[in-house]
Amino acid sequence: MNVCFTMVWMTAAASMGVRLSNAFSPMRLQSRRFAASSSQSASNSRRRKRNPYSGDSGIALMEELKQQRPGLFKDNYHGGFMLQSSVTSSANVAESDTSINVNGDSQPNDSSEADNSYKLVFPLQGKINTGDLPPRMRFAPSPTGSLHVGGARTALYNWLVAKKGQLEQRNVYSGGAAFLLRVEDTDVARSTKESEESVLADLRWLGLHWDEGPNMENAPYGPYRQSERAPVYFAAADQLLNENKAYKCFCTNEELEQMKVEQEARGEVCRYDGRWRDASPESVQAMLDQGKPYTIRFKVPENSRIVIDDIVRGTVSWDAQATVGDFILLRSSGVPVYNFCVAVDDASMGVTTVVRAEEHLTNTVRQALILDALAAPRPRYAHCSLILGEDKQKLSKRHGATSCDQYRLDGFLPDAMINYLALLGWNDGTDNEIFTREELIDAFDLNRVVKSPSVFDVEKLKWVNGQHIKMTSVEDLIPRVREQMQWENLFQSSADMESRQVYELVYAATSLAKQRMETLKDAAKNAKEVLTYGLPATFEDLVDGDAKRLVQDGNFYALAMRLIAQVEAGDFPVPDASNPLAAFQDASGQAIEEDSQKGALCEYTGRYLSHMKALAKEMKLKGKHFFHPVRLAMTGEMSGQDVTKQLSFLALASREGCPLNVESIGMVTFDDRIARLKAFCDTIPEEYRHERSAAEVDKLKANNDMKQSAASSSGGTTTSLSSANGAASMSASTADPKDSYDGPPISALDIRVGRINKVWEHEEAEKLYCEEIDVGEGEPRMIASGLRPYLAKEDMEGRLVLVLCNLKERKLVGFPSHGMVLCASNADHTSVRLVSPPIDAKIGERVTVPDFDFESEEGAPFAENKIGKKKVFEALAPHLVTNKYGVPEFLGRPFMTSAGVCTSPISDGSVS
């Protein structure tokens, strides 16, 4: 008997109160013989293509066939579950003149004696080694929810193998190498159309486009939903029954439960005991005559052993009979079980390799048994390890976002997502971690997938995403940033998202944040921050400690009042209203992609810098003592992007008819900022309105930072703070070590703030790490360090560090090292830790020390050769220490950045 059905029947049957177990009742089916014979009388020259399935329901197909052949289904329609049988009655068979094969084609029969059967075809039948064939890979999701990262990685690995195979064939798709999408919607209670659409949308977002799949015309092995493939499964069941490789089992649920209880009592593995395995035909017929429902069970060969050569896990074997027993193929409801469907689908779709998660490894036993029994070639298998959360438990929702759609909403690029997913269990044998899509296809090899589980690290994903953002042009980022700005409610609901004004605002927001973004959402958040103004109404309301100290230094008041006077007089440079994007473009009108990008300045930026240079000279201020107060006055923040770009973005947002939701953003226009700045200055106490020299400012800041560090280290108690103040007083009364120092100046060292991009182990030196560190140059520095015995790689990657940059490049065990990461260590060097700049320090900025000249020509760092020949660092090293609070010092003065004092967890140690 051949049966055509769809999984939709189950929902319909349940709603009509029909027991699906009656589907196999002999009252309905006069004969229960499964036959897999195919009609040979159909002429190939007369075949015609049937319209593809709609995909919404297999019932539509049944109804169509029912209308074409009246009477064919009259005995087999059970409240939504239809069975088409070629052997229900000889009359029905005689009436049929149509045969449908597994490809979904209809063919008229020349002979009235032809039966209505389904031809079971295995495209790879007779192929000895499927691994030598063009790869036909499949991803088979269950539409019971969204696509999670584990499923996305499985899809990606399959897609990469298929795409690489197509490149080797020098074609895109011609029926050879292919990526198949098969929807396994056998879980009727949980499968939904909405989930299917969600999964497919996620795959499209990732760019994992399939060559064969649901609703695709001319796909050779469809349909591609299991709910529409009933004819294939029943044809396979026919064959197994006819060849005595499967049998009918009439055990009731009560009998099976009793069997389980008795086996457990005897301490045996619970499995079916095979009581109907060799039942006589008379016994079977007697049960049929009584109308007893039954299942179809697979007859596991005695003493059989299943062995696979898994690409990832190596050789794996099972004692089949002891492991699974005679398992069910078709339930008494007529519904085929998962493993039966999967095995038959893989064979009938010509799948050459199955890549899936290791949790499916045990399913391979049943699937291999079925394939062997059908004389269908087994595909190769690759079972990838699970993805774990940072707590080393299986990744789940409790670890945060796990669905691909959530990462899309959070502002991750699809290319970054597949880059990171590929690294969760695979590498190309090099230290490279950033791949384009094309590079992944070229480099990917299943033989390099590892068995050990991978940990999903969101921070690492953000880093990878940030690298891809930097690699992507502003123009290509604009559509995605626009989405993020919409989702963040930056635009009015009535805004025309295709308008020129919207484009310019998104262009500016993208360019402004590009080099700082980890996710695209950062561009939207940054836009909000730039348009607001952080300076409060009064000095007393200023809660930012760094900003408060900057005002207390005394230079802020005078400089702010001078800026206010220039704005009121119309002398302050403002963006050109006729060319609002000028600050974000180079001289050729192309977007500025890098913060360090060189070239001719736009007219506004040039005017602004010239104006500020003249003002700094007038105020007798330079460097951070000038630019930090200007930034705070103009933007209300201590750090951020280039001020000219921020003011240009503010000018764009302040134009008439601006589509931004300025009220909800809390935007403060330039004129309103000046008014608020003026009001703020009126509240600054008189004692903070007097100018101080740069040296005085540095010394005051150093003392404040040390006091703050002391309070923090001791819990901030009054006693500890008093002690720190007492120590400072005592120190002031003793001799200054600088007075007796006669060595090289500390400014000889070019110490910069850097960020460690990645760390890897030196292949030939067990104590060395190799590090790639961004120090604000065009290319990152390659540096070798002896930190391997002290620090884990994951604790170093992404960290801000101090780097001595003017050491001459030299090879350490063959590795070209250019610089040195500064660390603090205790007296016996048993504990070594990184020296850390403040979190807001700028990459590439030079570290300074109060009371020493770092800004004049005399304060310039020595050249690399001079550092090496005169061993300047060795002369300075004895004076580089950490104090009792862990602050790195030179002659009692702390290491400073624009964001504050540097720190370390090592007290009373040395710095090297």
C-alpha positions in Angstrom: 0.0 0.0 0.0 1.3 3.5 -0.8 0.0 6.3 1.3 0.1 10.0 0.7 -0.4 12.3 3.7 0.5 15.6 5.3 1.3 16.4 8.8 -1.4 19.0 8.8 -3.9 16.2 9.2 -3.0 15.8 12.8 -4.3 19.3 13.7 -7.4 18.8 11.7 -8.0 15.4 13.2 -7.6 16.7 16.7 -10.1 19.5 16.1 -12.7 17.0 14.8 -12.3 14.6 17.7 -10.9 11.9 15.5 -8.4 9.4 17.0 -5.5 9.2 14.5 -4.7 5.7 15.8 -7.7 4.6 13.7 -5.7 5.4 10.6 -4.4 1.9 10.4 -7.6 0.2 11.5 -8.5 -2.8 9.2 -12.1 -1.5 9.3 -10.8 1.3 7.2 -8.2 -0.6 5.2 -9.4 -3.9 3.9 -5.8 -4.9 3.1 -2.7 -3.6 4.9 -0.1 -4.8 2.4 2.7 -2.3 1.7 3.9 -2.6 -1.9 6.6 -0.5 -3.4 6.1 -1.5 -7.0 6.3 1.3 -9.5 4.3 1.7 -12.7 6.6 0.8 -15.6 3.9 1.5 -18.1 4.2 5.2 -17.9 6.0 6.7 -20.9 8.8 9.1 -20.0 8.1 11.1 -23.2 4.6 11.9 -21.9 5.5 13.2 -18.5 4.2 16.5 -17.5 5.2 18.8 -14.6 2.7 19.2 -11.8 2.3 22.6 -10.2 4.4 23.0 -7.1 2.9 22.6 -3.7 1.7 25.8 -2.1 3.5 24.8 1.1 0.6 25.8 3.4 -0.8 22.4 3.6 -0.5 19.0 2.0 -4.3 18.7 2.3 -4.7 20.9 -0.7 -2.7 18.4 -2.7 -4.9 15.6 -1.4 -8.1 17.4 -2.3 -6.7 18.2 -5.8 -5.9 14.5 -6.4 -9.3 13.5 -5.0 -11.1 15.8 -7.5 -9.0 14.4 -10.3 -9.8 10.8 -9.4 -13.2 10.6 -7.9 -13.7 7.5 -5.6 -10.0 6.9 -5.1 -10.1 8.2 -1.5 -13.6 7.2 -0.5 -12.6 4.6 2.1 -9.6 6.5 3.6 -10.6 9.9 4.7 -10.5 10.2 8.4 -11.5 13.7 9.5 -8.5 15.4 7.9 -6.1 12.5 7.7 -6.2 11.1 4.2 -4.6 7.8 3.2 -4.1 7.0 -0.4 -3.8 3.3 -0.9 -3.0 1.4 -4.1 -4.3 -1.8 -2.5 -7.4 -0.7 -0.6 -9.3 -2.5 -3.2 -8.6 -3.9 -6.6 -11.3 -1.7 -8.0 -9.6 1.4 -6.7 -6.3 0.3 -8.3 -8.0 -0.3 -11.6 -9.6 3.2 -11.5 -6.2 4.9 -11.1 -4.4 6.2 -14.2 -1.8 8.5 -12.5 1.5 7.8 -10.8 3.4 10.3 -8.8 7.1 9.8 -8.1 9.1 11.3 -5.3 10.0 14.3 -7.3 6.4 15.4 -7.4 5.8 14.8 -11.1 2.5 13.4 -12.4 2.5 10.9 -15.2 -0.5 9.4 -17.0 -0.4 5.6 -17.3 -0.8 3.8 -20.6 -2.2 0.7 -18.9 -5.4 0.4 -16.9 -3.7 -2.3 -14.9 -1.0 0.1 -13.6 -1.2 0.8 -9.8 -1.1 4.2 -8.2 2.3 3.9 -6.5 5.3 6.1 -5.7 8.6 5.3 -7.2 11.3 5.3 -4.6 14.6 6.7 -6.1 17.9 7.2 -4.4 20.1 9.4 -6.6 23.4 8.1 -5.1 22.5 4.5 -5.2 25.6 2.4 -6.2 28.0 5.2 -5.2 30.7 3.7 -2.9 32.2 6.8 -1.4 29.9 9.8 -1.2 32.8 11.9 0.0 34.2 11.9 -3.5 31.1 13.4 -5.0 30.2 17.1 -5.4 28.9 18.0 -1.9 25.2 18.1 -1.5 24.7 19.5 2.0 21.5 20.0 3.9 20.2 22.1 6.7 17.0 20.7 8.2 15.5 23.1 10.9 12.4 22.3 12.8 10.0 25.3 12.6 9.2 25.4 16.4 10.9 28.7 17.2 13.5 31.1 16.0 16.9 30.2 14.6 19.4 30.0 17.4 23.1 30.4 17.1 23.8 26.7 17.3 21.5 26.0 14.4 22.9 29.0 12.5 26.4 27.5 12.9 25.2 24.2 11.6 23.6 25.9 8.6 26.8 27.9 8.0 29.1 24.9 8.0 26.9 23.1 5.5 26.6 26.2 3.3 30.4 26.8 3.3 31.1 23.2 2.2 28.5 23.5 -0.6 29.7 26.8 -1.8 33.3 25.6 -1.8 32.2 22.6 -3.8 30.5 24.8 -6.3 33.6 27.0 -6.8 35.6 23.9 -7.4 33.1 22.8 -10.0 33.3 26.4 -11.5 29.6 26.8 -11.4 27.0 28.3 -9.1 24.4 25.4 -9.1 23.8 22.8 -11.7 22.3 19.9 -9.8 25.8 18.9 -8.4 27.2 20.6 -5.3 24.3 22.3 -3.5 23.0 23.6 -0.2 19.6 22.2 0.5 17.0 23.5 3.0 14.6 20.9 4.3 11.9 21.8 6.8 11.4 19.1 9.3 7.9 20.0 10.5 7.0 16.6 12.0 6.4 18.1 15.4 2.8 19.1 14.6 2.0 20.4 18.1 4.9 22.9 18.0 5.5 23.6 14.3 4.1 26.8 13.0 4.1 28.7 9.7 5.3 31.8 11.5 8.3 29.9 12.9 9.2 28.6 9.5 9.1 32.1 8.0 11.2 33.4 10.9 13.9 30.7 10.4 14.0 31.3 6.6 14.2 35.1 7.2 17.1 34.6 9.6 19.0 32.5 7.0 18.4 35.1 4.4 19.7 37.8 6.8 22.9 35.8 7.3 23.2 35.4 3.6 22.9 31.6 3.7 20.8 31.3 0.5 19.8 27.8 -0.4 19.9 26.2 -3.9 17.0 23.8 -3.2 14.2 24.3 -0.7 10.5 24.9 -0.1 8.4 26.6 -2.7 11.2 26.5 -5.3 10.1 25.5 -8.8 12.2 23.0 -10.7 14.0 21.8 -7.6 14.8 18.2 -8.4 14.1 16.4 -5.2 11.1 18.2 -3.7 8.9 18.7 -1.9 11.2 20.0 0.9 8.8 20.0 3.8 8.5 16.6 5.6 4.8 17.3 6.0 4.5 17.1 2.2 6.7 14.0 1.7 4.3 11.2 2.9 4.5 9.3 -0.4 8.2 8.9 0.0 8.0 7.5 3.5 5.3 5.1 2.7 7.1 3.8 -0.3 10.1 3.2 1.9 8.0 1.4 4.4 6.5 -0.7 1.6 9.9 -1.8 0.5 11.0 -2.8 4.0 7.9 -4.8 4.8 8.1 -6.6 1.4 11.7 -7.5 2.1 10.9 -8.7 5.6 13.0 -5.9 7.1 10.1 -4.5 9.0 7.0 -5.9 10.6 3.6 -5.1 12.2 3.5 -4.8 16.0 0.2 -5.0 17.8 1.5 -4.3 21.3 -0.7 -2.0 23.3 0.6 0.9 25.4 -0.2 -1.2 28.5 1.8 -4.1 27.2 4.8 -1.9 26.4 4.6 -0.3 29.9 4.5 -3.7 31.6 7.5 -4.8 29.4 9.4 -1.8 30.6 8.6 -2.4 34.3 9.7 -6.1 34.1 13.0 -5.2 32.3 13.8 -2.5 34.9 13.1 -5.0 37.7 15.6 -7.4 36.1 18.2 -4.6 35.7 18.0 -4.8 31.9 18.2 -2.0 29.4 14.7 -1.1 28.4 13.8 -1.9 24.8 11.2 -3.7 22.8 11.6 -7.4 23.3 10.6 -8.3 19.7 7.5 -10.4 20.5 5.8 -9.6 17.2 9.1 -9.8 15.3 8.6 -13.4 14.0 4.8 -13.7 14.5 3.1 -16.2 12.2 1.0 -14.8 9.3 -2.0 -16.4 11.0 -1.5 -14.4 14.2 -1.1 -11.2 12.3 -4.2 -11.8 10.3 -6.2 -12.6 13.4 -5.3 -9.2 14.9 -6.2 -7.5 11.7 -9.5 -9.3 11.6 -10.2 -7.9 15.1 -9.5 -4.4 14.0 -6.4 -4.0 16.2 -4.2 -0.9 15.5 -0.5 -1.5 15.0 2.8 0.1 14.4 5.4 -0.7 11.9 8.7 -1.7 13.5 12.2 -2.0 12.0 13.7 -5.5 12.2 17.2 -4.8 13.6 19.5 -7.6 12.2 20.9 -9.9 14.8 24.4 -9.2 16.0 24.5 -6.1 13.8 27.1 -3.4 14.5 27.0 0.2 13.2 30.3 1.9 12.5 30.8 5.4 11.1 34.0 7.4 10.4 32.8 10.7 11.7 34.8 13.6 10.2 34.9 15.4 13.6 34.8 12.6 16.2 36.7 9.9 14.4 35.5 6.2 14.4 32.3 5.7 16.4 30.5 2.3 16.7 27.4 0.9 18.4 26.0 -2.6 19.1 22.8 -1.9 17.2 20.6 -4.6 18.7 21.7 -3.8 22.3 21.4 -0.1 21.8 18.1 0.5 20.1 16.2 -2.8 19.7 13.4 -3.0 17.1 12.4 0.6 16.8 9.2 2.1 15.3 9.1 3.5 11.8 5.4 4.3 11.6 3.2 4.9 14.5 -0.3 3.4 14.8 -1.6 6.9 13.8 0.2 6.5 10.5 2.7 9.2 11.3 6.3 8.3 10.5 8.9 8.9 13.2 11.7 11.4 13.0 14.6 9.1 12.3 12.8 7.3 9.6 11.9 10.5 7.8 15.5 11.9 8.1 17.1 8.7 6.7 14.7 8.4 3.8 15.0 12.2 3.0 18.8 12.2 3.0 18.9 9.2 0.7 16.1 10.4 -1.7 17.6 13.9 -1.9 21.2 12.7 -2.6 22.7 14.2 0.5 26.5 13.4 0.5 27.5 14.8 3.9 25.5 15.5 7.1 26.9 18.2 9.4 24.9 18.6 12.6 25.3 19.0 16.4 26.7 16.1 18.5 23.3 15.7 20.2 22.2 13.9 17.0 25.1 11.4 17.2 22.9 8.7 18.7 20.3 9.2 16.0 22.9 7.9 13.5 22.4 4.3 14.7 18.7 4.1 13.6 19.3 6.2 10.4 22.3 4.0 9.3 20.3 0.9 9.9 17.4 2.2 7.8 19.7 3.3 5.0 21.5 0.0 4.9 18.2 -1.9 4.8 17.0 0.3 1.9 20.3 -0.4 0.1 20.8 3.4 0.0 24.3 4.8 0.5 25.1 6.4 3.8 26.2 10.1 3.7 29.4 11.1 5.6 28.7 12.4 9.0 30.3 15.3 11.0 28.9 15.8 14.5 30.0 19.2 15.8 30.3 19.9 19.6 27.8 22.0 21.4 28.2 25.7 22.0 28.4 26.6 25.6 27.7 29.8 27.6 30.4 31.5 29.6 29.5 29.3 32.6 30.5 26.2 30.5 26.8 25.1 30.4 24.9 24.5 27.2 24.0 27.9 25.6 20.4 28.9 26.4 18.3 31.9 26.9 19.6 32.4 30.4 22.9 33.4 28.9 21.3 36.3 27.0 20.3 36.5 23.4 20.6 33.2 21.5 18.4 33.9 18.4 19.9 35.3 15.2 17.1 37.8 14.9 17.9 39.3 18.3 21.5 39.8 17.2 20.2 41.5 14.0 18.1 43.8 16.2 21.1 44.5 18.4 23.1 45.8 15.5 25.4 43.0 14.4 26.4 42.7 10.8 25.6 39.3 9.1 29.2 39.0 7.8 30.5 39.5 11.4 28.0 36.9 12.7 29.0 34.2 10.3 32.7 35.1 10.8 32.3 34.6 14.6 30.1 31.5 14.2 32.6 29.9 12.0 35.3 30.3 14.7 33.1 28.4 17.2 34.8 25.1 16.6 37.0 25.8 13.6 40.1 27.6 12.6 42.2 27.8 9.4 45.5 26.8 11.1 46.7 30.4 11.4 46.1 33.2 13.9 43.7 35.0 11.6 40.3 35.7 13.2 38.7 38.1 10.7 37.4 36.6 7.5 35.3 37.9 4.7 32.6 35.7 3.4 34.7 34.8 0.4 37.8 34.0 2.6 35.7 31.7 4.7 34.5 29.8 1.7 38.0 29.4 0.5 39.5 28.4 3.9 36.8 26.3 5.4 37.5 22.6 5.8 35.5 20.1 7.9 38.7 18.3 8.8 39.7 21.3 10.9 36.5 21.3 13.0 37.5 20.4 16.6 35.8 18.0 19.0 36.0 20.3 22.1 33.0 22.5 22.8 33.2 26.2 22.1 32.2 29.0 24.5 30.0 31.8 23.1 31.7 35.0 24.1 29.5 38.1 23.4 32.4 40.5 24.0 34.5 38.6 21.4 31.5 38.8 19.0 31.4 42.5 19.6 35.0 42.8 18.8 34.6 40.8 15.6 31.6 42.9 14.7 33.6 46.1 15.3 36.3 44.9 12.9 33.8 44.2 10.2 32.2 47.6 10.7 35.6 49.2 10.2 36.0 47.1 7.0 32.6 48.2 5.7 32.1 51.6 3.9 30.0 54.3 5.4 27.7 54.1 2.4 27.1 50.3 2.9 26.4 50.8 6.6 23.8 53.6 6.1 20.7 51.3 5.5 21.5 49.3 8.6 22.3 52.3 10.8 19.0 53.9 9.6 17.1 50.9 10.9 18.8 51.1 14.3 18.0 54.8 14.5 14.4 54.0 13.7 14.3 51.3 16.3 15.8 53.7 18.9 12.9 56.2 18.1 15.3 58.9 16.8 13.0 59.8 13.9 9.5 61.2 13.9 6.8 58.7 13.0 5.9 60.8 10.0 9.5 61.1 8.7 10.1 60.1 5.1 12.9 57.6 5.6 14.0 57.9 1.9 14.4 61.7 2.1 17.6 63.6 1.6 17.5 65.0 5.2 17.2 61.5 6.7 20.1 60.3 4.5 22.4 63.1 5.6 21.6 62.6 9.2 22.3 58.9 9.0 25.4 59.5 6.9 26.8 61.9 9.6 25.8 59.6 12.5 27.5 56.6 10.8 30.7 58.5 10.0 30.8 60.1 13.5 30.7 56.7 15.3 32.3 54.3 12.7 35.7 53.8 14.3 34.2 53.5 17.8 31.3 51.2 17.1 31.1 47.6 18.3 27.5 47.3 17.1 25.4 49.4 14.7 23.2 50.3 17.7 26.2 52.3 19.0 25.7 54.7 16.1 22.2 55.5 17.2 23.1 55.8 20.9 26.1 58.0 20.0 23.9 60.2 17.9 21.6 60.8 21.0 24.6 61.5 23.2 26.1 64.0 20.7 22.9 65.9 20.4 22.4 66.3 24.2 24.5 68.5 26.4 26.0 67.1 29.6 27.0 70.2 31.4 24.5 70.8 34.3 22.9 74.0 35.4 25.3 74.7 38.3 28.8 73.8 39.4 27.4 72.1 42.5 25.4 69.8 40.2 28.5 68.6 38.4 28.9 65.0 39.4 31.6 63.9 36.9 34.8 63.9 39.1 37.1 64.5 36.1 35.0 67.3 34.8 34.8 68.9 38.3 38.6 68.7 38.7 39.0 70.3 35.3 36.9 73.2 36.3 38.7 73.5 39.6 42.0 73.7 37.7 41.1 77.3 37.0 41.6 77.4 33.2 38.0 76.4 32.3 36.3 79.6 33.5 38.5 82.0 31.6 38.5 79.9 28.4 34.7 79.3 28.5 34.0 83.0 29.0 36.3 83.8 26.0 34.4 81.3 23.8 31.1 82.8 24.9 32.3 86.2 23.9 33.4 85.0 20.5 30.1 83.3 19.8 28.1 86.4 20.9 30.3 88.6 18.6 29.9 86.2 15.7 33.6 85.3 15.6 33.3 81.6 16.5 33.6 79.3 13.5 30.4 77.4 12.8 29.6 74.7 10.1 28.8 75.7 6.6 25.1 75.5 6.2 25.5 75.0 2.4 27.7 72.0 2.9 26.6 70.2 6.1 28.5 67.0 5.4 31.8 68.6 4.7 33.3 67.6 8.1 32.5 64.0 7.3 34.1 63.9 3.9 37.6 64.2 2.4 38.6 66.7 -0.3 37.1 64.4 -3.0 33.7 64.2 -1.3 34.2 60.6 -0.2 33.3 59.6 3.4 36.1 59.7 5.9 36.4 56.0 6.9 39.3 56.3 9.4 39.8 58.7 12.3 43.5 58.9 11.3 42.7 59.4 7.6 45.0 62.0 6.2 44.2 64.6 3.5 43.1 68.1 2.9 40.8 69.5 5.6 37.4 70.7 4.7 36.9 74.5 4.8 35.0 74.4 8.2 37.5 72.1 10.0 40.4 74.2 8.7 38.8 77.4 10.0 38.0 75.8 13.3 41.6 74.5 13.9 43.1 77.8 12.8 40.8 79.6 15.2 41.6 77.3 18.1 45.4 77.6 17.4 45.2 81.4 17.7 43.0 81.2 20.8 45.4 78.7 22.5 48.3 81.1 21.8 46.2 84.0 23.1 45.3 82.1 26.3 48.9 80.8 26.6 47.5 77.2 26.9 48.3 74.1 24.9 47.6 70.5 24.6 45.1 68.9 27.0 45.1 72.1 29.2 43.4 73.9 26.2 41.5 71.2 24.3 39.9 69.5 27.2 38.2 72.6 28.5 37.1 73.5 25.0 35.5 70.1 24.6 33.7 70.3 27.9 32.4 73.7 27.0 31.2 72.8 23.5 29.9 69.3 24.1 29.4 69.0 27.8 31.5 65.8 27.9 35.1 65.1 28.8 35.7 62.7 25.8 34.2 61.9 22.5 34.7 62.3 18.8 36.2 65.2 16.9 34.4 68.4 18.1 34.0 69.8 14.5 32.2 66.6 13.6 30.0 66.8 16.6 29.1 70.5 16.0 28.5 69.6 12.3 26.1 66.9 13.3 24.3 69.2 15.7 24.0 71.8 12.9 22.4 69.1 10.6 19.9 68.2 13.4 19.1 71.9 14.0 17.9 72.7 10.5 14.3 73.6 9.9 12.0 70.6 9.2 14.5 68.2 10.7 12.9 64.7 10.8 14.5 63.8 14.1 12.4 63.4 17.2 14.3 66.2 18.9 12.1 66.4 22.0 12.4 62.7 23.0 16.1 62.9 22.2 16.6 65.9 24.5 18.6 67.8 21.9 20.2 71.1 22.9 21.0 73.4 20.0 24.3 75.3 19.8 22.7 78.6 20.9 21.1 76.9 23.9 24.4 75.3 24.8 26.1 78.7 24.9 23.3 80.1 27.1 23.6 77.1 29.5 27.4 77.4 29.5 27.1 81.0 30.5 24.7 80.2 33.3 27.0 77.4 34.5 30.0 79.7 34.6 28.1 82.2 36.7 27.9 79.5 39.4 31.7 78.6 39.4 33.2 79.6 42.8 35.6 82.5 42.7 38.5 80.3 43.8 38.2 78.3 40.6 38.2 81.2 38.2 42.0 81.9 38.4 44.3 80.5 35.8 47.0 78.1 36.8 50.1 77.0 34.9 50.2 73.6 33.2 52.7 72.3 35.8 50.4 73.5 38.6 47.4 71.8 37.0 49.3 68.5 36.5 50.5 68.5 40.1 47.1 69.3 41.5 45.5 66.6 39.4 48.1 64.0 40.5 47.5 64.8 44.1 43.8 64.5 43.7 44.1 61.2 41.8 46.4 59.7 44.5 43.9 60.8 47.2 41.1 59.2 45.3 43.1 56.0 44.8 43.9 55.9 48.5 40.2 56.3 49.4 39.2 53.6 46.9 41.8 51.1 48.1 40.8 51.5 51.7 37.1 51.5 51.2 36.9 55.3 51.3 37.0 55.6 55.1 37.8 58.9 56.7 40.7 57.4 58.6 42.3 56.1 55.4 41.8 59.3 53.6 43.3 61.2 56.5 46.3 58.9 56.5 46.8 59.5 52.8 46.6 63.3 53.4 49.1 62.9 56.3 51.4 60.9 54.0 51.1 63.6 51.4 52.0 66.3 53.9 54.9 64.3 55.2 56.1 63.7 51.6 55.9 67.4 51.0 58.2 68.1 54.0 60.9 65.7 52.8 63.3 66.1 49.9 61.9 65.7 46.4 63.6 62.8 44.7 63.6 64.7 41.5 66.1 67.2 43.0 68.8 64.6 43.3 67.9 62.6 40.1 70.5 63.0 37.3 69.5 60.2 34.9 67.8 60.5 31.5 64.4 62.3 31.4 61.3 60.2 31.7 60.1 61.9 28.5 62.7 59.9 26.7 60.3 57.0 26.8 57.5 56.9 24.3 54.8 55.2 26.4 51.4 55.0 24.8 48.0 53.7 25.5 47.2 50.6 23.4 44.6 48.0 23.1 45.4 44.3 22.8 43.5 43.0 19.7 44.5 39.4 20.0 46.9 37.1 21.8 48.3 33.7 20.7 50.9 31.3 22.1 54.4 31.3 20.6 54.9 28.0 18.9 58.5 27.6 19.9 58.8 29.4 23.3 56.6 28.0 26.1 56.8 31.3 28.2 56.0 33.7 25.3 52.8 35.2 24.1 52.6 36.9 20.8 50.3 40.0 20.8 48.7 42.3 18.2 48.3 45.7 19.8 46.7 48.9 18.5 48.8 51.9 19.6 47.1 54.4 17.3 49.3 53.9 14.3 48.2 52.8 10.8 49.0 49.2 11.5 48.9 47.4 14.9 52.2 46.5 16.6 53.4 42.9 16.9 54.9 42.4 20.4 56.2 39.3 22.2 55.9 39.2 26.0 56.8 36.7 28.7 53.4 36.9 30.3 52.3 33.4 29.4 53.1 31.9 32.9 51.1 34.7 34.6 48.1 35.6 32.5 45.5 33.8 30.5 44.9 34.9 26.9 41.3 35.6 27.4 42.2 38.0 30.3 44.4 40.0 28.0 42.5 40.3 24.7 40.6 43.6 24.5 42.5 45.1 27.5 43.8 48.7 27.5 47.6 48.6 28.3 50.6 50.8 28.3 53.1 50.1 25.6 56.7 51.3 25.4 56.9 52.1 21.7 60.4 53.4 21.0 62.2 50.2 21.5 64.0 49.0 18.3 62.3 46.0 16.7 64.0 42.7 17.5 63.3 39.0 17.0 62.3 36.9 20.1 62.7 33.3 19.2 62.0 34.2 15.6 59.1 36.5 16.3 59.6 40.2 15.3 58.7 42.1 18.4 58.3 45.9 18.2 57.8 47.3 21.7 57.1 46.2 25.2 53.9 45.9 27.3 54.5 47.5 30.7 53.6 45.4 33.7 53.8 45.6 37.5 55.4 42.9 39.5 56.1 42.2 43.2 59.5 42.0 44.7 60.2 38.3 43.8 58.4 38.5 40.5 56.0 35.7 41.4 53.0 37.9 40.6 52.9 39.9 37.4 50.0 42.0 36.2 49.3 44.5 33.5 49.5 48.3 34.2 46.1 49.7 33.2 45.3 53.2 31.9 41.8 54.6 32.7 39.0 53.1 30.7 38.4 56.4 28.9 42.0 56.9 27.8 42.5 57.3 24.1 44.2 54.7 22.0 47.6 56.1 20.9 47.8 58.9 23.4 51.2 59.4 25.2 51.5 58.8 28.9 52.9 61.7 30.8 54.4 62.4 34.3 53.7 65.6 36.2 56.5 68.1 36.6 58.2 66.9 33.4 58.1 68.5 30.0 56.4 66.3 27.4 55.2 69.0 25.0 58.3 71.0 23.9 60.9 69.7 21.5 63.0 68.8 24.6 60.2 66.6 25.8 60.0 64.5 22.6 60.8 60.8 23.0 64.2 59.5 22.0 64.6 57.7 18.7 64.6 54.0 18.7 68.3 53.6 18.1 69.1 56.0 20.9 66.9 54.0 23.3 68.8 50.8 22.3 72.4 52.1 22.3 72.3 54.1 25.4 70.1 51.7 27.3 68.0 54.6 28.5 65.2 52.3 29.7 67.7 50.4 31.9 68.7 53.6 33.5 65.1 54.7 34.1 63.9 51.3 35.3 65.0 51.4 38.9 62.8 54.5 39.4 59.7 53.0 37.8 57.7 51.6 40.7 54.2 51.3 42.1 53.2 52.9 45.3 51.3 51.4 48.1 48.1 52.0 46.2 49.3 50.3 43.1 49.8 53.6 41.1 52.8 53.4 38.8 55.2 56.3 39.5 58.4 57.9 38.4 60.2 59.8 41.2 57.0 59.8 43.3 54.9 61.2 40.4 52.1 59.1 38.8 51.8 57.9 35.2 49.0 60.1 33.7 46.7 60.0 30.7 44.1 62.6 29.5 41.5 60.5 31.4 43.4 60.3 34.7 46.0 58.3 36.5 47.1 54.8 35.6 46.8 51.9 38.1 47.8 48.3 38.8 46.8 45.6 41.3 50.4 45.3 42.5 51.4 47.6 45.5 55.0 48.5 46.3 56.3 46.8 43.2 58.3 47.6 40.1 57.3 48.5 36.6 58.9 46.9 33.6 
